[in-house]
């Protein structure tokens, strides 16, 4: 070997490395500090959730959806419920629809807060992590107030909501929305013009919009490259066509642009949640479908018919007409889709989950090849994938 020849090194990054954001293994081929080849290796968190769905009644599947993307539980609840409701032909009352929209947008803020805090910490900004988790704690308390659970909320049900919204639910939400804009400015004050943050993110991890589309990438990553595709606008579901909001975009397609898009998205989510809070319709919180929706507990104690419906739904589940449906929504990470097939029984014949993190992860090699190891950390963080969403 001559004096100027070098050998290439193969390096395993993960699956236990904290900055791989879950059990992701990256097989990196290095020429010194430069990434020559990168290959993501997944499957360390395989839970078999899709197969488990086939052994549960339709309502029993809802808690499983919480565990797919454990940072956006209510988004998965919503997508699955919408798919089954389309098969059933159920009409959801306005109050349940608006409540779903409001809580799903608070979920988007909560998810983006986890992303921003961990991404900032990966690149050396510790204070932002502490501030983001301070605000997320407020949101977890709100989710706990509604559902009794901080993270695995399972608050949506086929037909509406799992429980009647608690008394005084609007007060903590209003307090959070009043304080949140100032907190966002605090994050931006620490990061947006920070010279270290700019060096670590500007021009790093650039992938053009056309390549992202070919790779199956959706969500903030795609919008940061200039494509204003948001399912809430393009194919509105629930009551999103009744709300005013914008779709933030940038054109640079780098780590910094993804940061800007997600911060702007938090503003828009707060704007949607505020509209839902101020304009919340009155009325029932679940559909009038006694064979699908569990009866009110007081009725169950006094009416024989309600008791029979309760027993049959719990013991047997409800039958769904034969058919198949694909329902997509805009999760915090991109296009989340549930493909549900019914054979006419009380259990799904097939549930396939199209997780946005899987498509987003496919851009890994394209994003980091030719870059340095430090850029791998910043690029991975900017993708905001969740491995439960990839492995299921």
VOPAGU-2260 file (C-alpha; in pm, 1 decimal, decimal comma):
REM VOPAGU-2260
SITE   aa  ch    i         X         Y         Z
SITE  UNK   A    0       0,0       0,0       0,0
SITE  UNK   A    1     137,7     339,3    -101,5
SITE  UNK   A    2     174,0     634,1     138,3
SITE  UNK   A    3    -133,7     813,9      -4,8
SITE  UNK   A    4    -370,1     516,7     -15,5
SITE  UNK   A    5    -643,0     486,2     244,7
SITE  UNK   A    6    -860,5     199,4     358,1
SITE  UNK   A    7   -1234,4     228,5     395,2
SITE  UNK   A    8   -1389,7     163,2     733,9
SITE  UNK   A    9   -1729,1       4,0     794,8
SITE  UNK   A   10   -1902,8     154,0    1097,2
SITE  UNK   A   11   -2221,7      46,8    1273,5
SITE  UNK   A   12   -2419,1     345,2    1400,7
SITE  UNK   A   13   -2700,0     209,5    1618,4
SITE  UNK   A   14   -2925,6      33,4    1693,9
SITE  UNK   A   15   -2843,4     146,3    2051,0
SITE  UNK   A   16   -2700,8     487,8    1956,4
SITE  UNK   A   17   -2918,6     762,3    2113,3
SITE  UNK   A   18   -2909,2     989,7    1809,2
SITE  UNK   A   19   -3055,4     721,7    1579,5
SITE  UNK   A   20   -3389,5     807,9    1746,9
SITE  UNK   A   21   -3490,2     453,0    1824,3
SITE  UNK   A   22   -3357,7     114,7    1724,4
SITE  UNK   A   23   -3224,6     203,5    1380,5
SITE  UNK   A   24   -2896,9      52,7    1262,9
SITE  UNK   A   25   -2701,6     244,5    1003,5
SITE  UNK   A   26   -2428,7      58,8     820,4
SITE  UNK   A   27   -2184,9     330,8     715,8
SITE  UNK   A   28   -1889,0     288,4     482,5
SITE  UNK   A   29   -1636,0     563,6     554,5
SITE  UNK   A   30   -1342,5     709,8     371,5
SITE  UNK   A   31   -1188,5     892,4     666,6
SITE  UNK   A   32   -1474,1    1113,2     792,9
SITE  UNK   A   33   -1669,4    1107,4     465,3
SITE  UNK   A   34   -1969,9     877,8     415,6
SITE  UNK   A   35   -1916,7     675,7      97,3
SITE  UNK   A   36   -2212,3     442,5     139,6
SITE  UNK   A   37   -2501,6     426,6     387,2
SITE  UNK   A   38   -2750,1     147,3     438,9
SITE  UNK   A   39   -3030,8     166,0     697,7
SITE  UNK   A   40   -3112,0    -165,5     867,5
SITE  UNK   A   41   -3458,9    -186,8    1025,8
SITE  UNK   A   42   -3668,2    -453,2    1196,8
SITE  UNK   A   43   -3536,3    -432,4    1553,1
SITE  UNK   A   44   -3872,1    -315,6    1690,4
SITE  UNK   A   45   -4107,0    -546,8    1500,4
SITE  UNK   A   46   -4430,5    -574,2    1699,4
SITE  UNK   A   47   -4660,6    -753,4    1454,0
SITE  UNK   A   48   -4937,2    -500,5    1512,6
SITE  UNK   A   49   -5096,3    -554,8    1170,2
SITE  UNK   A   50   -5127,1    -928,8    1234,4
SITE  UNK   A   51   -5261,4    -868,5    1586,1
SITE  UNK   A   52   -5542,6    -657,5    1436,6
SITE  UNK   A   53   -5683,4    -968,6    1267,0
SITE  UNK   A   54   -5741,7   -1130,1    1606,8
SITE  UNK   A   55   -5923,1    -831,8    1764,6
SITE  UNK   A   56   -6269,5    -687,6    1722,1
SITE  UNK   A   57   -6281,7    -352,1    1545,2
SITE  UNK   A   58   -6300,9    -154,6    1870,4
SITE  UNK   A   59   -6020,9    -360,0    2029,7
SITE  UNK   A   60   -5784,9    -254,7    1748,3
SITE  UNK   A   61   -5789,0     111,1    1860,4
SITE  UNK   A   62   -5537,1      69,9    2148,8
SITE  UNK   A   63   -5302,5    -109,6    1906,8
SITE  UNK   A   64   -5298,2     194,6    1678,9
SITE  UNK   A   65   -5161,3     403,0    1968,9
SITE  UNK   A   66   -4847,3     191,6    1965,3
SITE  UNK   A   67   -4770,2     234,0    1593,8
SITE  UNK   A   68   -4646,5     592,4    1618,2
SITE  UNK   A   69   -4619,9     643,2    1992,1
SITE  UNK   A   70   -4563,9    1018,9    1952,0
SITE  UNK   A   71   -4882,7    1069,8    1749,2
SITE  UNK   A   72   -5131,4     832,2    1910,6
SITE  UNK   A   73   -5444,8    1028,6    1832,1
SITE  UNK   A   74   -5344,6    1065,6    1465,9
SITE  UNK   A   75   -5339,6     686,0    1435,9
SITE  UNK   A   76   -5664,4     654,8    1633,6
SITE  UNK   A   77   -5828,1     901,1    1396,2
SITE  UNK   A   78   -5706,9     742,6    1072,8
SITE  UNK   A   79   -5818,8     393,5    1173,3
SITE  UNK   A   80   -6158,1     512,6    1302,6
SITE  UNK   A   81   -6222,1     710,1     983,1
SITE  UNK   A   82   -6148,2     400,6     773,2
SITE  UNK   A   83   -6388,8     177,7     969,8
SITE  UNK   A   84   -6654,6     451,7     976,5
SITE  UNK   A   85   -6639,8     470,5     597,1
SITE  UNK   A   86   -6703,9      94,4     576,6
SITE  UNK   A   87   -6995,4     130,7     819,3
SITE  UNK   A   88   -7132,8     446,0     652,0
SITE  UNK   A   89   -7147,7     618,0     991,9
SITE  UNK   A   90   -7216,5     988,0    1019,1
SITE  UNK   A   91   -7014,1    1146,8    1300,6
SITE  UNK   A   92   -7176,5    1438,9    1488,6
SITE  UNK   A   93   -7011,1    1782,3    1449,0
SITE  UNK   A   94   -6900,4    1807,1    1812,1
SITE  UNK   A   95   -6703,6    1479,8    1785,4
SITE  UNK   A   96   -6550,9    1589,2    1454,7
SITE  UNK   A   97   -6430,4    1924,1    1590,4
SITE  UNK   A   98   -6303,7    1766,7    1910,9
SITE  UNK   A   99   -6108,3    1516,4    1703,0
SITE  UNK   A  100   -5955,8    1796,2    1495,2
SITE  UNK   A  101   -5858,9    1998,7    1802,3
SITE  UNK   A  102   -5697,2    1706,9    1985,3
SITE  UNK   A  103   -5519,9    1581,3    1672,7
SITE  UNK   A  104   -5366,2    1924,2    1616,8
SITE  UNK   A  105   -5252,4    1935,8    1979,5
SITE  UNK   A  106   -5097,9    1594,7    1910,5
SITE  UNK   A  107   -4911,4    1744,4    1613,8
SITE  UNK   A  108   -4771,9    2018,0    1839,3
SITE  UNK   A  109   -4673,6    1760,2    2102,3
SITE  UNK   A  110   -4497,1    1546,1    1842,4
SITE  UNK   A  111   -4312,7    1842,4    1690,4
SITE  UNK   A  112   -4202,5    1950,0    2039,4
SITE  UNK   A  113   -4042,3    1610,0    2097,3
SITE  UNK   A  114   -3878,7    1634,7    1754,1
SITE  UNK   A  115   -3746,6    1988,1    1808,9
SITE  UNK   A  116   -3614,6    1915,0    2157,8
SITE  UNK   A  117   -3431,3    1595,9    2060,6
SITE  UNK   A  118   -3307,4    1734,1    1727,6
SITE  UNK   A  119   -3168,9    2044,2    1899,1
SITE  UNK   A  120   -3001,3    1829,6    2166,0
SITE  UNK   A  121   -2843,4    1611,4    1895,0
SITE  UNK   A  122   -2676,7    1921,8    1756,9
SITE  UNK   A  123   -2568,3    2056,1    2095,2
SITE  UNK   A  124   -2852,4    2285,7    2207,3
SITE  UNK   A  125   -2953,6    2157,4    2550,8
SITE  UNK   A  126   -3181,4    2441,8    2667,8
SITE  UNK   A  127   -3428,1    2397,1    2379,9
SITE  UNK   A  128   -3481,1    2033,9    2482,0
SITE  UNK   A  129   -3580,0    2137,9    2835,2
SITE  UNK   A  130   -3816,0    2411,6    2711,5
SITE  UNK   A  131   -3988,0    2186,3    2454,8
SITE  UNK   A  132   -4051,3    1913,3    2709,6
SITE  UNK   A  133   -4189,0    2174,4    2950,1
SITE  UNK   A  134   -4464,2    2258,5    2698,7
SITE  UNK   A  135   -4516,4    1895,2    2605,4
SITE  UNK   A  136   -4585,2    1818,4    2969,7
SITE  UNK   A  137   -4879,0    2062,0    2959,0
SITE  UNK   A  138   -5018,1    1876,6    2657,9
SITE  UNK   A  139   -4974,7    1535,2    2819,2
SITE  UNK   A  140   -5172,8    1660,3    3118,1
SITE  UNK   A  141   -5451,1    1770,5    2880,9
SITE  UNK   A  142   -5454,7    1426,9    2711,5
SITE  UNK   A  143   -5463,9    1261,6    3053,5
SITE  UNK   A  144   -5758,2    1478,4    3155,0
SITE  UNK   A  145   -5954,2    1362,8    2848,3
SITE  UNK   A  146   -5861,2     994,8    2838,3
SITE  UNK   A  147   -5695,4     898,9    3166,5
SITE  UNK   A  148   -5369,3     826,2    2982,0
SITE  UNK   A  149   -5071,8    1053,4    2920,4
SITE  UNK   A  150   -4930,0     883,3    2610,9
SITE  UNK   A  151   -5134,0     582,0    2495,0
SITE  UNK   A  152   -5449,3     789,0    2492,1
SITE  UNK   A  153   -5689,5     572,5    2284,3
SITE  UNK   A  154   -5946,9     850,0    2314,0
SITE  UNK   A  155   -6116,8     813,7    1974,1
SITE  UNK   A  156   -6356,8     530,5    1899,3
SITE  UNK   A  157   -6540,4     410,1    1591,7
SITE  UNK   A  158   -6845,6     637,4    1600,3
SITE  UNK   A  159   -6695,4     930,5    1790,5
SITE  UNK   A  160   -6509,3     967,7    2119,2
SITE  UNK   A  161   -6439,3     710,5    2390,9
SITE  UNK   A  162   -6572,7     929,5    2671,5
SITE  UNK   A  163   -6767,8    1248,9    2711,1
SITE  UNK   A  164   -6521,4    1541,8    2728,7
SITE  UNK   A  165   -6448,4    1618,6    3094,6
SITE  UNK   A  166   -6603,8    1913,3    3270,9
SITE  UNK   A  167   -6395,2    2229,3    3223,1
SITE  UNK   A  168   -6189,5    2076,1    2939,9
SITE  UNK   A  169   -6161,0    2411,4    2762,2
SITE  UNK   A  170   -5972,2    2592,5    3040,3
SITE  UNK   A  171   -5630,9    2415,9    3023,8
SITE  UNK   A  172   -5643,2    2416,4    2642,8
SITE  UNK   A  173   -5711,8    2789,3    2632,8
SITE  UNK   A  174   -5431,4    2851,1    2883,1
SITE  UNK   A  175   -5189,6    2646,0    2671,5
SITE  UNK   A  176   -5285,4    2822,6    2346,5
SITE  UNK   A  177   -5253,6    3165,0    2512,4
SITE  UNK   A  178   -4899,5    3092,0    2631,7
SITE  UNK   A  179   -4770,3    2889,7    2336,2
SITE  UNK   A  180   -4686,3    3170,0    2086,1
SITE  UNK   A  181   -4442,1    3323,8    2333,0
SITE  UNK   A  182   -4278,3    2984,8    2387,8
SITE  UNK   A  183   -4236,8    2938,9    2011,3
SITE  UNK   A  184   -4062,5    3274,2    1992,7
SITE  UNK   A  185   -3834,7    3156,5    2271,4
SITE  UNK   A  186   -3730,3    2849,1    2070,8
SITE  UNK   A  187   -3670,8    3061,2    1762,2
SITE  UNK   A  188   -3473,2    3316,2    1961,3
SITE  UNK   A  189   -3238,5    3039,4    2070,7
SITE  UNK   A  190   -3199,6    2871,2    1732,3
SITE  UNK   A  191   -3306,3    3059,0    1418,1
SITE  UNK   A  192   -3006,6    3296,4    1400,6
SITE  UNK   A  193   -2770,5    3089,0    1616,6
SITE  UNK   A  194   -2438,4    3063,7    1423,0
SITE  UNK   A  195   -2366,6    2709,2    1546,9
SITE  UNK   A  196   -2719,1    2594,1    1454,1
SITE  UNK   A  197   -2684,4    2753,2    1111,0
SITE  UNK   A  198   -2348,5    2582,0    1048,2
SITE  UNK   A  199   -2491,1    2245,0    1148,5
SITE  UNK   A  200   -2815,0    2270,5     945,4
SITE  UNK   A  201   -2787,0    2506,2     643,9
SITE  UNK   A  202   -2703,2    2323,6     322,6
SITE  UNK   A  203   -2694,4    1988,8     507,5
SITE  UNK   A  204   -2900,5    1686,2     399,8
SITE  UNK   A  205   -3031,0    1845,8      80,0
SITE  UNK   A  206   -3256,5    1630,0    -138,7
SITE  UNK   A  207   -3459,3    1784,1    -427,4
SITE  UNK   A  208   -3839,8    1754,4    -421,1
SITE  UNK   A  209   -3851,9    1527,0    -727,2
SITE  UNK   A  210   -3624,2    1270,3    -565,8
SITE  UNK   A  211   -3818,9    1286,2    -240,1
SITE  UNK   A  212   -4141,2    1206,7    -427,0
SITE  UNK   A  213   -3975,2     911,5    -602,4
SITE  UNK   A  214   -3852,7     779,9    -267,8
SITE  UNK   A  215   -4201,3     799,0    -112,3
SITE  UNK   A  216   -4122,9    1084,2     124,3
SITE  UNK   A  217   -4418,2    1291,0     251,7
SITE  UNK   A  218   -4495,5    1551,5     516,5
SITE  UNK   A  219   -4270,5    1834,7     639,9
SITE  UNK   A  220   -3965,8    1692,9     457,2
SITE  UNK   A  221   -4145,6    1724,9     124,6
SITE  UNK   A  222   -4288,1    2067,7     206,5
SITE  UNK   A  223   -3940,4    2190,0     307,4
SITE  UNK   A  224   -3831,8    2110,0     -49,6
SITE  UNK   A  225   -4105,9    2327,9    -199,9
SITE  UNK   A  226   -4403,3    2093,9    -258,4
SITE  UNK   A  227   -4713,7    2219,6     -74,8
SITE  UNK   A  228   -4882,7    1880,3     -35,5
SITE  UNK   A  229   -5092,1    1846,0     279,1
SITE  UNK   A  230   -5378,8    1595,9     294,4
SITE  UNK   A  231   -5575,3    1824,8     526,6
SITE  UNK   A  232   -5602,4    2065,2     231,1
SITE  UNK   A  233   -5579,0    1828,4     -68,0
SITE  UNK   A  234   -5826,6    1563,7      53,9
SITE  UNK   A  235   -5998,2    1709,0     364,6
SITE  UNK   A  236   -6125,7    1465,0     625,4
SITE  UNK   A  237   -6317,4    1515,7     952,4
SITE  UNK   A  238   -6404,0    1888,0     947,1
SITE  UNK   A  239   -6074,9    2031,2     815,4
SITE  UNK   A  240   -6249,1    2207,3     527,3
SITE  UNK   A  241   -6420,0    2425,3     791,2
SITE  UNK   A  242   -6091,6    2559,8     932,2
SITE  UNK   A  243   -5861,2    2833,1     808,2
SITE  UNK   A  244   -5489,6    2752,0     803,8
SITE  UNK   A  245   -5188,7    2770,8     575,3
SITE  UNK   A  246   -4946,3    2502,0     455,1
SITE  UNK   A  247   -4592,1    2621,1     540,9
SITE  UNK   A  248   -4327,4    2551,4     276,7
SITE  UNK   A  249   -3962,2    2628,8     204,9
SITE  UNK   A  250   -3757,6    2561,3    -106,9
SITE  UNK   A  251   -3407,5    2481,0      19,7
SITE  UNK   A  252   -3483,4    2118,2     113,5
SITE  UNK   A  253   -3213,3    2110,8     381,4
SITE  UNK   A  254   -3211,3    2044,0     757,1
SITE  UNK   A  255   -3267,9    2413,4     834,5
SITE  UNK   A  256   -3570,3    2434,5     603,5
SITE  UNK   A  257   -3726,1    2132,6     776,3
SITE  UNK   A  258   -3678,4    2308,5    1109,4
SITE  UNK   A  259   -3851,4    2622,1     976,1
SITE  UNK   A  260   -4143,0    2426,7     830,6
SITE  UNK   A  261   -4211,8    2235,7    1152,1
SITE  UNK   A  262   -4196,7    2547,5    1368,6
SITE  UNK   A  263   -4443,5    2717,0    1130,7
SITE  UNK   A  264   -4663,3    2406,2    1143,0
SITE  UNK   A  265   -4685,5    2432,9    1520,9
SITE  UNK   A  266   -4816,5    2787,9    1475,3
SITE  UNK   A  267   -5077,7    2670,0    1226,5
SITE  UNK   A  268   -5181,4    2379,7    1450,4
SITE  UNK   A  269   -5231,0    2620,2    1740,3
SITE  UNK   A  270   -5437,9    2837,1    1504,5
SITE  UNK   A  271   -5661,6    2539,6    1410,1
SITE  UNK   A  272   -5697,1    2431,8    1774,1
SITE  UNK   A  273   -5798,6    2785,6    1869,2
SITE  UNK   A  274   -6070,7    2788,6    1601,1
SITE  UNK   A  275   -6199,0    2452,0    1722,8
SITE  UNK   A  276   -6196,8    2569,8    2083,0
SITE  UNK   A  277   -6383,5    2893,3    2009,7
SITE  UNK   A  278   -6635,6    2739,8    1768,1
SITE  UNK   A  279   -6694,2    2397,9    1930,8
SITE  UNK   A  280   -7045,8    2282,5    1833,9
SITE  UNK   A  281   -7282,3    2152,2    2099,1
SITE  UNK   A  282   -7453,0    1818,1    2073,5
SITE  UNK   A  283   -7366,2    1449,5    2108,7
SITE  UNK   A  284   -7006,1    1328,4    2121,7
SITE  UNK   A  285   -7078,2     997,4    1947,4
SITE  UNK   A  286   -7293,1     879,8    1656,4
SITE  UNK   A  287   -7646,5     752,6    1707,0
SITE  UNK   A  288   -7559,9     389,7    1631,5
SITE  UNK   A  289   -7660,8     166,8    1924,9
SITE  UNK   A  290   -7517,0    -149,5    1765,7
SITE  UNK   A  291   -7173,6      13,1    1720,1
SITE  UNK   A  292   -7134,7     276,0    1993,4
SITE  UNK   A  293   -7145,7     167,0    2357,4
SITE  UNK   A  294   -7455,6     302,2    2534,0
SITE  UNK   A  295   -7444,9     558,9    2810,4
SITE  UNK   A  296   -7372,3     382,9    3140,3
SITE  UNK   A  297   -7677,2     532,0    3310,5
SITE  UNK   A  298   -7903,7     400,7    3032,7
SITE  UNK   A  299   -7735,7      61,6    3061,9
SITE  UNK   A  300   -7844,3      45,1    3426,2
SITE  UNK   A  301   -8210,9     125,3    3355,5
SITE  UNK   A  302   -8289,0       8,8    2998,6
SITE  UNK   A  303   -8281,3    -358,9    2898,1
SITE  UNK   A  304   -8214,6    -278,6    2531,0
SITE  UNK   A  305   -7909,4     -67,9    2619,4
SITE  UNK   A  306   -7777,4    -349,3    2841,8
SITE  UNK   A  307   -7815,9    -600,5    2556,3
SITE  UNK   A  308   -7631,3    -372,2    2311,4
SITE  UNK   A  309   -7352,4    -318,6    2565,8
SITE  UNK   A  310   -7314,8    -694,1    2622,4
SITE  UNK   A  311   -7311,3    -779,3    2250,9
SITE  UNK   A  312   -7060,1    -503,5    2157,7
SITE  UNK   A  313   -6821,7    -605,1    2439,6
SITE  UNK   A  314   -6861,3    -979,8    2397,8
SITE  UNK   A  315   -6897,3   -1016,5    2019,9
SITE  UNK   A  316   -6803,0    -679,3    1872,0
SITE  UNK   A  317   -7001,2    -531,5    1582,5
SITE  UNK   A  318   -7008,5    -662,8    1227,7
SITE  UNK   A  319   -6878,7    -442,1     948,3
SITE  UNK   A  320   -7016,3    -476,2     591,8
SITE  UNK   A  321   -6788,5    -660,3     351,3
SITE  UNK   A  322   -6555,3    -428,5     160,4
SITE  UNK   A  323   -6221,7    -251,5     165,7
SITE  UNK   A  324   -6114,6     107,8     216,3
SITE  UNK   A  325   -5797,6     314,9     224,5
SITE  UNK   A  326   -5806,1     623,2     446,8
SITE  UNK   A  327   -5518,9     872,9     457,4
SITE  UNK   A  328   -5458,7    1163,6     692,6
SITE  UNK   A  329   -5175,5    1413,1     749,8
SITE  UNK   A  330   -4985,0    1290,7    1053,8
SITE  UNK   A  331   -4697,5    1494,6    1205,1
SITE  UNK   A  332   -4458,9    1290,8     987,3
SITE  UNK   A  333   -4652,5    1285,0     658,9
SITE  UNK   A  334   -4913,3    1069,5     489,1
SITE  UNK   A  335   -5049,0     811,0     730,1
SITE  UNK   A  336   -5281,1     558,0     569,4
SITE  UNK   A  337   -5492,2     268,4     696,3
SITE  UNK   A  338   -5606,8       4,3     450,3
SITE  UNK   A  339   -5883,4    -198,7     613,2
SITE  UNK   A  340   -6047,4    -505,6     458,0
SITE  UNK   A  341   -6369,4    -645,9     601,7
SITE  UNK   A  342   -6508,4    -994,9     532,2
SITE  UNK   A  343   -6837,6    -909,2     700,4
SITE  UNK   A  344   -6738,8   -1040,3    1045,1
SITE  UNK   A  345   -6668,4    -854,6    1370,9
SITE  UNK   A  346   -6290,4    -871,7    1320,0
SITE  UNK   A  347   -6089,8    -708,8    1038,4
SITE  UNK   A  348   -5975,1    -951,8     769,9
SITE  UNK   A  349   -5670,9    -730,4     705,0
SITE  UNK   A  350   -5532,7    -403,5     837,2
SITE  UNK   A  351   -5231,2    -257,0     659,8
SITE  UNK   A  352   -5071,6      60,6     790,7
SITE  UNK   A  353   -4889,7     291,4     551,6
SITE  UNK   A  354   -4655,5     467,8     793,8
SITE  UNK   A  355   -4493,4     791,8     675,0
SITE  UNK   A  356   -4169,7     717,4     861,3
SITE  UNK   A  357   -4101,2     420,0     634,6
SITE  UNK   A  358   -4102,5     631,7     319,8
SITE  UNK   A  359   -3908,3     913,0     485,1
SITE  UNK   A  360   -3637,4     671,7     599,7
SITE  UNK   A  361   -3576,1     566,6     239,1
SITE  UNK   A  362   -3409,7     903,4     175,5
SITE  UNK   A  363   -3135,5     831,0     433,6
SITE  UNK   A  364   -2862,1     716,8     193,9
SITE  UNK   A  365   -2931,5     995,3     -56,5
SITE  UNK   A  366   -2922,0    1253,8     221,5
SITE  UNK   A  367   -2591,4    1162,3     386,5
SITE  UNK   A  368   -2370,0    1016,4     114,6
SITE  UNK   A  369   -2069,6    1243,4      63,7
SITE  UNK   A  370   -2126,0    1414,9     398,0
SITE  UNK   A  371   -1935,4    1383,9     727,0
SITE  UNK   A  372   -2035,6    1177,3    1031,6
SITE  UNK   A  373   -2153,8    1487,0    1222,5
SITE  UNK   A  374   -2392,5    1562,3     933,5
SITE  UNK   A  375   -2544,2    1214,4     969,6
SITE  UNK   A  376   -2671,3    1312,3    1316,5
SITE  UNK   A  377   -2824,9    1639,1    1195,9
SITE  UNK   A  378   -2979,8    1473,8     887,4
SITE  UNK   A  379   -3133,7    1183,7    1079,0
SITE  UNK   A  380   -3279,9    1422,2    1334,5
SITE  UNK   A  381   -3436,1    1636,0    1061,3
SITE  UNK   A  382   -3633,4    1336,4     929,3
SITE  UNK   A  383   -3839,5    1292,8    1248,2
SITE  UNK   A  384   -3906,7     923,8    1192,7
SITE  UNK   A  385   -4047,4     695,6    1461,0
SITE  UNK   A  386   -3927,4     335,6    1442,1
SITE  UNK   A  387   -4261,3     196,2    1563,2
SITE  UNK   A  388   -4406,6     360,7    1253,4
SITE  UNK   A  389   -4145,1     182,1    1040,3
SITE  UNK   A  390   -4140,3    -166,4    1195,0
SITE  UNK   A  391   -4497,0    -199,2    1326,2
